[in-house]
Amino acid sequence: MTQAEEYGPSTGRRNGADEMAVSDQLSKLAARAKEAEDRAAAAQTKAKADLQQDVENSRAVAQDQADSLRESADAGKGRISAWWHDVQRSWNEHIAAIRDDVDRRRAEHDTERAKEYADQAEADASFAVDYASAAIDEAEYAVLDAALARKEADEMAAAPG
């Protein structure tokens, strides 16, 4: 099973039951974050060739995840809010633009530009981590809100009359 398959988005509800409890999804997310942290720490001591392979692998996993998310959003249209569907579409456009920019910058062979690129790549990585942290906060809010909504719906269904 690939990382994208293991940590991919839920496709929603089937026959009234969650495919994977959202709390379980959060647990997998926490484990995935720890794996990313460990790989990032190990990157500091890796040989360039090994690191290049890790970058290629990570990019492929991220692309698989983005594709899976797009497919999930398309399949979930009508079940997930239009707002989340729009966020997913915007995310794919954003990722494509970043990848094009990274590829263009890597093709440059000027030493000063390489240093500037490294500085910007580090700043981008820092912002991406901050962005992911905010996304985790939003995911927590969404999980808690979903639990509350389910409890309220269950209470209404159980109420007489």
N, C-alpha and C positions, 0 to 999 in steps of 0.2 A: 504494500500500500504506500503510495506517495504521500509526502507531507500535505499536498493539496487535497488529496482524497481524505486523509485522516482528519485534517483540520478545516475542511471545506465547509461552506455555509450549509445550514439546514435547509431543506426544501420546504419547510413549513409543517403543516399538520396533515395527517393522513388518517382518515376514519376517526377524527376527533382526538387522536392521541399524538403527542409530540414524538417525532422521529427520534429525537435526542433531547432530553430535558435541557432547557437553556442553562441551568446551573452546571450541568455536565459539560456543555460547550464552553462555559467560562473556565472550568477546571482545565480543559484541554488547551484553552488559550493561555492560561498561566504557565502550563508546562511548555508550550511552544515558545513563549517569551523567554523562559529560562534556557531552553536549547539555543535560541538566537543569541542570548547573552553569552553563553559558554563559547559558541563559535566565534563571536566577535572578539572575545578575550584571547582565544587561541590564535586568531588571525595575526596578532602582533608578532608572533614568533615563527610564523610559517614562511617557507621559501616562496618567492614570487610566483613560480610555476604552480605550486600547490594553491596559492591564494587565487590565482587566475582561474583555476578549475573550480574552486569554491564559489567565486563570483558568478561564473557561468551556470553552475548548478543552482545557486540561489536565484538567479534571474529566471531560470526555467521554472522553478517551483513557484516563484511569484507570478509568473505569467499563467501557469496552470491555475493558480488560486484566483487570479483576476478573471480568467475564462470561466471557471466554475462559478464564481460570484455572478458574472453576467448571465450565465445559463440559469442559475437559481432565481435571479431577479426576473428574467423573462418567463420562467415557468411559474413563478409566484405572482405574476401580474394579476391583480385582482384580490390576492390574499395579503400582499404587503402593500403598505401605503404608497401612493404615487410618489411621495417625497423620497422614500428610500430607493425607489426605482430610479429616480432622477439622480440621486447621489451616486448610485452605482454607475450610471452612464457617464457622469462627470468624472468619476474616479478613473474609468477606463481611458477617457480622453487625456486626463492628466498623466497617467502612467505612460501612455504612448508618446506624449510630448517629452517627458523626462528621458525616456529611452533613446529617442532621437537625438536629444541634446548630449547625452552621455556618449553615444556612439560618435557624434561629430567631434566632441572634445578629445576623445581618445585617439582620433586619427591625427591630431596635431602633434608635431614633433619638436616644438620649440620649448626649451628648458623653462623659460620664465612662464610661459603659458601652462606648462605641466604643473609648476608650483601653484599657480593661481587655481588651476583645476583641482588640485589636491586640497587646497584650502576651502574651496567652494564645496567639494564633495564632503569634506568633514562637517561643514556647516549644514549642508543638506541632510546628512545622516543624523545630526543632532536634532534638526527640526522634524525629521521623519519619526524619530523616537518620541518627541514631544507630541506629535500628531497622533501617533499610535496610543500614547497614554490618554490623550483626550478621547480617542475612540473607545478605549476600554471604559473610561468613565461613562461615556454615552451608552455603551453596551450594558453596563451595570444598571443604569437608570432604566433602560428599555426592559431588561429582565425583571426588575422589581415592579415596573409599571405593568408588565404583562401578568405577573403573578397577582397583583392587585385587581386588574381587570378580570382575570379568571375567577377570583374569589367573589367579586361583586356579581358576576354573571351567575355563578353557582348559587349565591344567596338569593338572587332574584328568581331563579328557576325553582328553588326549594320553597319560596314564600307562597303561602296560600293565596289564591285568588287572582 
